[in-house]
Amino acid sequence: MKIAVLGQGYVGLTLSIAASNVGHTVIGFDISSEIINALSVGVSHVPGINKSDLIKLIDSNQYLPTTDFSNVIGAEILIIAVPTPLNNNRKPDLSFLLDATKLIADKFEGNALLVNESTSYPGTLRNLIKPLLEKSKIAIFEYASAPERVDPGNIDWTLDKTTRVICGLSKEATKKAIDFYSTFCKHIYEAPTVEVAEASKIFENTFRQINIALVNEFSHIASNLGFSANEAIKAASTKPFGFMPFYPSIGVGGHCIPVDPSYLSYISEKFGIPAKFIELANETNRSMSFKVADRIKNLFGGSLEGKRIQIAGIAYKPGVSDMRESPAISFIQELESLGAQVFWHDPLVKVFGNDSSIPLDSTVNLGLIITPHPQIDFSIWQKAGTRVLDLSANNQNYGWPKFL
């Protein structure tokens, strides 16, 4: 089956390779020549995709990375997997989704199933994508939603093992989508409506955002009352029912948790329903950089002026180089505003903005663990007796006190 995936980012490329590996012919379309040129020689920006395996798929014509939309013509299934970020006012930005839809409406010829994987609010497929595509005079589409559930760098919950939620705007579309995704996904959940499928994705991450905000607020309370939030959470986790542990950090990063809840609050407010919990959670998590920086200042007697601080890991999560919405960015700015000299070490990011990663320095006044990539050798700090605080959220024991 010929499949076209529009967007070759973390979601689109992962999907493209999974479909190619089970025998589908996949056209990986992206408007970025930089991404396509790299993929064409086997260089992937997504963790876990091996260069030799990628080249093998390309050489066997199972996978074609391209910026030429003419290669998409003739595909039986078109999948939109483009970013749906927030704009400068932290409101939904559907420009990439709209551009992809308009491109299909203008240039695609023939009949195809259109599947939207891009995360958006309920009603996007029915009320936004479908009306635009129905204007096409050279193509006829069926429609389905299958919201992405990609977790970059997660070797336990890969695409094939994670249940896929699917629903079409017709029974025929639902069946076609399920038949396709079943070729590389072990578990399929058929949602009763497209809107339920769309809502399930943003509610998953809204649930996480709110619980992370709760635990971040709890850490602030714990700090002022003189006990460890992490230790209290460990104790609470001994209850075998009715409790799910979340751990505090300096904030939330990535393209999902800090973003998706705003799509839910946006559509909620459109219908006159204030999303108070969501907005409070967003505000709480964004304020953590300031609160933690202030607590660190107090460790040094109320001043960070001239203090040399090194951060270990600035990507939004361990094992990836993704800097989208990384709370490390605002955290560094907060520390610098308090007078600290801040530099960082991240073997996966290496360069960000005008700064570069430098090796761990054992002579710093303070080392801060934010994103503990497996590639970071913390023995440098351990052997030197460097003062270190662990601010990471994944609750591993590196031999230093958890600060949150």
C-alpha positions as CSV (number, residue, x, y, z in Angstrom):
1,M,0.0,0.0,0.0
2,K,1.3,3.5,-0.9
3,I,1.2,5.8,2.2
4,A,2.1,9.5,2.3
5,V,3.1,11.0,5.6
6,L,3.1,14.8,5.6
7,G,5.6,16.0,8.2
8,Q,8.8,14.1,9.1
9,G,9.4,15.3,12.6
10,Y,9.4,13.1,15.7
11,V,5.9,11.8,15.0
12,G,5.9,11.6,11.2
13,L,9.2,10.0,10.8
14,T,8.5,7.4,13.5
15,L,5.3,6.5,11.8
16,S,6.9,6.4,8.4
17,I,9.6,4.0,9.5
18,A,7.1,1.8,11.3
19,A,4.9,1.5,8.2
20,S,7.9,1.0,5.9
21,N,9.2,-1.8,8.1
22,V,6.0,-3.9,7.6
23,G,6.0,-3.5,3.8
24,H,4.1,-0.4,3.0
25,T,5.7,2.0,0.5
26,V,5.9,5.3,2.4
27,I,6.4,8.8,1.0
28,G,7.8,11.0,3.8
29,F,7.0,14.5,2.8
30,D,8.3,17.6,4.5
31,I,8.8,21.2,3.4
32,S,12.2,21.4,5.2
33,S,15.0,20.6,2.8
34,E,17.4,20.4,5.7
35,I,15.4,17.5,7.3
36,I,14.9,15.7,4.0
37,N,18.5,16.0,2.9
38,A,19.7,14.5,6.2
39,L,17.2,11.7,6.0
40,S,18.2,10.9,2.4
41,V,21.7,10.0,3.6
42,G,20.4,8.1,6.6
43,V,20.8,10.8,9.3
44,S,17.8,10.8,11.6
45,H,16.9,13.4,14.2
46,V,14.7,10.9,16.0
47,P,16.3,8.7,18.7
48,G,16.3,5.0,18.0
49,I,16.3,5.1,14.2
50,N,19.5,3.4,13.0
51,K,21.4,4.9,10.0
52,S,22.0,1.6,8.2
53,D,18.3,0.6,8.7
54,L,17.1,3.9,7.3
55,I,19.4,3.6,4.3
56,K,18.2,0.1,3.7
57,L,14.6,1.2,3.6
58,I,15.5,4.0,1.2
59,D,17.5,1.8,-1.1
60,S,14.7,-0.8,-1.3
61,N,12.2,2.0,-2.2
62,Q,10.2,1.3,0.9
63,Y,10.7,4.8,2.2
64,L,11.2,8.0,0.2
65,P,12.0,11.3,2.0
66,T,11.0,14.2,-0.3
67,T,10.1,17.8,-0.5
68,D,8.4,17.2,-3.9
69,F,4.7,16.9,-3.4
70,S,4.3,15.2,-6.8
71,N,5.6,12.0,-5.1
72,V,2.6,12.0,-2.9
73,I,0.1,11.7,-5.8
74,G,-1.4,8.2,-5.9
75,A,-1.1,7.5,-2.2
76,E,-4.0,5.5,-0.8
77,I,-3.7,7.0,2.6
78,L,-2.5,10.5,3.5
79,I,-1.5,11.1,7.1
80,I,-1.0,14.6,8.5
81,A,1.7,14.6,11.2
82,V,2.7,18.3,11.5
83,P,3.4,20.4,14.6
84,T,0.5,22.1,16.3
85,P,2.4,24.5,18.7
86,L,1.3,27.6,20.6
87,N,1.7,31.1,19.3
88,N,3.4,33.9,21.2
89,N,0.2,34.4,23.3
90,R,0.2,30.7,24.1
91,K,-2.9,30.1,22.0
92,P,-3.3,27.2,19.5
93,D,-1.3,27.8,16.3
94,L,-2.8,25.6,13.5
95,S,-0.9,27.2,10.7
96,F,1.2,24.1,9.9
97,L,-2.0,22.0,9.9
98,L,-3.9,24.4,7.7
99,D,-0.9,24.7,5.3
100,A,-0.7,20.9,4.9
101,T,-4.5,20.6,4.4
102,K,-4.5,23.4,1.8
103,L,-1.6,21.8,0.0
104,I,-3.5,18.5,-0.2
105,A,-6.6,20.2,-1.4
106,D,-4.8,22.1,-4.1
107,K,-2.4,19.4,-5.5
108,F,-3.5,15.9,-4.5
109,E,-5.3,13.9,-7.3
110,G,-7.4,10.8,-6.8
111,N,-9.2,9.1,-3.9
112,A,-7.7,8.6,-0.5
113,L,-8.2,8.2,3.2
114,L,-7.1,11.3,5.1
115,V,-5.9,10.6,8.6
116,N,-5.0,13.4,11.0
117,E,-2.4,12.5,13.7
118,S,-1.6,16.1,14.6
119,T,-2.8,17.0,18.1
120,S,-5.7,19.5,18.2
121,Y,-8.9,20.2,19.9
122,P,-12.1,18.2,19.3
123,G,-13.8,19.1,16.1
124,T,-10.7,19.8,14.1
125,L,-11.1,17.0,11.6
126,R,-14.9,17.5,11.1
127,N,-15.1,21.3,11.2
128,L,-11.7,22.4,9.9
129,I,-9.9,19.8,7.8
130,K,-12.9,18.3,6.1
131,P,-14.5,21.5,4.8
132,L,-11.1,22.6,3.3
133,L,-10.6,19.3,1.5
134,E,-14.1,19.2,0.2
135,K,-13.2,22.3,-1.9
136,S,-10.9,20.1,-4.0
137,K,-12.1,19.5,-7.5
138,I,-9.5,16.8,-8.3
139,A,-9.7,14.5,-5.2
140,I,-12.3,12.7,-3.0
141,F,-11.4,11.9,0.6
142,E,-12.6,9.8,3.5
143,Y,-11.6,11.0,7.0
144,A,-10.2,9.5,10.2
145,S,-8.5,10.6,13.3
146,A,-5.6,8.7,15.0
147,P,-3.9,11.0,17.4
148,E,-0.2,10.4,17.8
149,R,1.1,8.8,20.9
150,V,4.9,8.9,20.2
151,D,7.2,9.2,23.2
152,P,10.7,10.0,21.8
153,G,13.5,8.0,23.4
154,N,11.1,5.6,25.2
155,I,12.4,2.1,24.5
156,D,9.6,0.4,26.5
157,W,6.5,2.0,25.0
158,T,7.3,2.1,21.3
159,L,4.8,2.7,18.5
160,D,3.9,-0.9,18.1
161,K,3.2,-1.5,21.8
162,T,1.2,1.6,22.5
163,T,-2.6,1.4,22.0
164,R,-3.8,3.5,19.1
165,V,-7.1,5.3,19.4
166,I,-8.9,5.6,16.0
167,C,-12.2,6.7,14.6
168,G,-13.4,7.8,11.2
169,L,-16.2,10.1,10.1
170,S,-17.8,7.0,8.4
171,K,-17.7,3.3,9.1
172,E,-15.7,2.7,5.9
173,A,-13.1,5.3,7.0
174,T,-12.8,3.7,10.4
175,K,-12.3,0.3,9.0
176,K,-9.7,1.4,6.5
177,A,-7.8,3.3,9.2
178,I,-7.9,0.3,11.6
179,D,-6.8,-2.1,8.9
180,F,-3.8,0.1,8.2
181,Y,-2.7,0.8,11.7
182,S,-3.2,-2.8,12.7
183,T,-0.3,-3.7,10.4
184,F,2.2,-2.2,12.9
185,C,0.2,-1.5,16.1
186,K,-0.6,-4.4,18.3
187,H,-3.5,-2.8,20.1
188,I,-6.3,-0.6,18.6
189,Y,-9.1,1.1,20.5
190,E,-12.0,2.2,18.3
191,A,-13.4,5.4,19.7
192,P,-17.2,6.0,19.3
193,T,-16.7,9.4,17.6
194,V,-13.9,11.4,16.0
195,E,-14.3,14.0,18.7
196,V,-13.7,11.4,21.4
197,A,-10.5,10.3,19.7
198,E,-9.3,13.9,19.4
199,A,-10.2,14.7,23.0
200,S,-8.6,11.6,24.4
201,K,-5.1,12.8,23.4
202,I,-5.4,16.3,24.8
203,F,-7.0,15.0,28.0
204,E,-4.1,12.5,28.6
205,N,-1.6,15.4,28.7
206,T,-3.9,17.7,30.5
207,F,-4.2,15.1,33.3
208,R,-0.4,15.0,33.5
209,Q,0.0,18.8,33.4
210,I,-2.4,19.2,36.3
211,N,-0.9,16.5,38.4
212,I,2.6,17.8,37.7
213,A,1.5,21.3,38.8
214,L,0.0,19.8,41.9
215,V,3.2,18.1,42.9
216,N,5.3,21.2,42.0
217,E,3.1,23.2,44.3
218,F,3.5,20.5,46.9
219,S,7.2,20.8,46.7
220,H,7.0,24.6,47.3
221,I,4.9,23.9,50.4
222,A,7.3,21.1,51.6
223,S,10.3,23.5,51.2
224,N,8.7,26.1,53.4
225,L,7.6,23.5,56.0
226,G,11.1,21.9,56.1
227,F,10.5,18.4,54.7
228,S,11.3,16.6,51.4
229,A,8.5,16.5,48.9
230,N,10.2,13.6,47.1
231,E,10.4,11.6,50.3
232,A,6.7,12.3,51.1
233,I,5.7,11.1,47.6
234,K,7.7,7.9,48.0
235,A,5.9,7.3,51.3
236,A,2.5,8.0,49.7
237,S,3.4,5.6,46.8
238,T,3.4,2.7,49.2
239,K,-0.4,2.8,49.1
240,P,-1.3,0.0,46.5
241,F,-4.5,1.8,45.3
242,G,-5.8,5.2,44.6
243,F,-2.5,7.0,44.2
244,M,-0.2,7.7,41.2
245,P,3.2,9.2,41.9
246,F,4.3,12.3,40.1
247,Y,7.6,14.1,41.0
248,P,8.5,17.8,41.1
249,S,11.0,19.5,38.8
250,I,11.7,23.0,37.5
251,G,8.8,22.9,35.0
252,V,7.5,20.9,32.1
253,G,8.9,20.6,28.6
254,G,8.3,19.0,25.3
255,H,5.7,19.4,22.6
256,C,2.8,17.7,24.5
257,I,2.3,18.4,28.2
258,P,3.0,22.2,28.1
259,V,1.0,22.6,24.9
260,D,-1.9,20.2,24.6
261,P,-3.9,21.4,27.7
262,S,-4.0,24.9,26.1
263,Y,-5.9,23.4,23.1
264,L,-8.5,22.0,25.5
265,S,-8.8,25.3,27.4
266,Y,-9.0,27.2,24.1
267,I,-12.0,25.2,22.7
268,S,-13.6,25.1,26.2
269,E,-13.5,28.9,26.4
270,K,-14.9,29.1,22.9
271,F,-18.0,27.5,24.3
272,G,-18.1,29.8,27.3
273,I,-16.7,27.3,29.8
274,P,-13.7,28.6,31.8
275,A,-10.9,26.0,32.2
276,K,-9.7,27.1,35.6
277,F,-7.8,24.0,36.5
278,I,-5.9,24.0,33.2
279,E,-4.9,27.6,33.3
280,L,-3.8,27.4,36.9
281,A,-1.7,24.3,36.1
282,N,-0.1,26.1,33.2
283,E,0.7,29.1,35.4
284,T,2.0,26.9,38.3
285,N,4.4,24.9,36.1
286,R,5.7,28.0,34.2
287,S,6.5,29.7,37.6
288,M,8.7,26.9,38.9
289,S,11.9,28.2,37.3
290,F,11.5,31.4,39.3
291,K,10.6,29.6,42.5
292,V,13.5,27.1,42.3
293,A,16.0,29.8,41.4
294,D,14.9,31.9,44.4
295,R,15.4,28.8,46.7
296,I,18.9,28.3,45.3
297,K,19.7,32.0,46.0
298,N,18.7,31.5,49.6
299,L,21.1,28.6,49.9
300,F,23.9,31.1,49.2
301,G,22.8,33.5,51.9
302,G,20.5,35.5,49.6
303,S,22.8,36.3,46.7
304,L,24.1,34.4,43.6
305,E,26.2,37.3,42.5
306,G,29.3,35.8,40.8
307,K,28.5,32.2,41.7
308,R,29.5,29.7,39.1
309,I,26.7,27.2,38.4
310,Q,26.7,24.4,35.9
311,I,23.6,22.6,34.7
312,A,23.7,18.9,33.7
313,G,21.3,18.4,30.8
314,I,19.1,21.1,29.2
315,A,16.9,19.0,26.8
316,Y,13.3,18.6,28.0
317,K,13.8,14.9,28.9
318,P,16.6,12.3,29.2
319,G,17.7,10.5,26.1
320,V,16.6,13.1,23.5
321,S,18.1,16.4,22.2
322,D,14.6,18.0,21.9
323,M,14.6,21.6,23.3
324,R,11.0,22.4,22.6
325,E,9.5,24.1,25.7
326,S,12.4,23.0,27.8
327,P,12.1,24.6,31.2
328,A,15.9,24.8,31.4
329,I,15.8,27.9,29.1
330,S,13.8,30.1,31.5
331,F,15.6,28.5,34.5
332,I,19.0,29.6,33.2
333,Q,17.6,33.1,32.5
334,E,16.3,33.3,36.1
335,L,19.7,32.3,37.6
336,E,21.6,34.7,35.4
337,S,19.1,37.5,36.4
338,L,20.1,36.8,40.0
339,G,23.8,37.4,39.1
340,A,25.0,33.8,38.6
341,Q,27.4,32.7,35.9
342,V,25.6,29.8,34.3
343,F,26.9,27.3,31.9
344,W,25.8,23.8,30.9
345,H,26.7,20.3,29.8
346,D,24.5,18.3,27.5
347,P,26.0,15.6,25.3
348,L,22.9,15.4,23.1
349,V,22.1,19.1,22.6
350,K,25.8,20.3,22.2
351,V,24.8,23.7,20.8
352,F,21.8,25.8,21.6
353,G,21.5,29.5,20.7
354,N,24.8,31.2,21.1
355,D,26.0,28.7,23.8
356,S,27.7,25.3,23.6
357,S,28.0,22.4,25.9
358,I,31.1,22.2,28.0
359,P,32.4,19.2,30.0
360,L,31.4,18.9,33.6
361,D,33.5,21.2,35.8
362,S,34.4,20.0,39.3
363,T,35.3,23.5,40.5
364,V,31.9,25.1,40.2
365,N,30.1,26.5,43.2
366,L,27.1,24.4,42.4
367,G,26.1,21.6,40.0
368,L,22.5,21.2,39.1
369,I,21.0,18.0,37.6
370,I,18.1,18.9,35.4
371,T,18.1,16.3,32.6
372,P,20.2,13.3,33.5
373,H,21.0,11.8,30.2
374,P,22.5,8.3,30.5
375,Q,25.5,9.6,28.5
376,I,26.5,12.0,31.3
377,D,29.3,10.8,33.5
378,F,28.5,12.2,37.0
379,S,31.5,10.6,38.5
380,I,33.5,13.7,37.7
381,W,31.4,15.6,40.3
382,Q,31.2,12.7,42.7
383,K,35.0,12.2,42.9
384,A,35.7,15.9,43.4
385,G,33.1,16.3,46.1
386,T,31.3,19.0,44.1
387,R,28.3,20.5,45.7
388,V,25.4,19.2,43.6
389,L,21.6,19.3,43.8
390,D,19.3,17.0,41.9
391,L,16.4,18.9,40.3
392,S,15.4,16.1,37.9
393,A,11.9,14.7,37.9
394,N,12.7,11.0,37.3
395,N,13.5,10.2,40.9
396,Q,16.8,8.4,40.4
397,N,19.4,8.3,43.1
398,Y,22.7,9.9,42.0
399,G,24.1,10.2,45.5
400,W,23.0,13.8,45.9
401,P,20.0,15.2,47.8
402,K,16.8,15.8,45.9
403,F,16.2,19.5,46.2
404,L,12.5,19.3,45.3
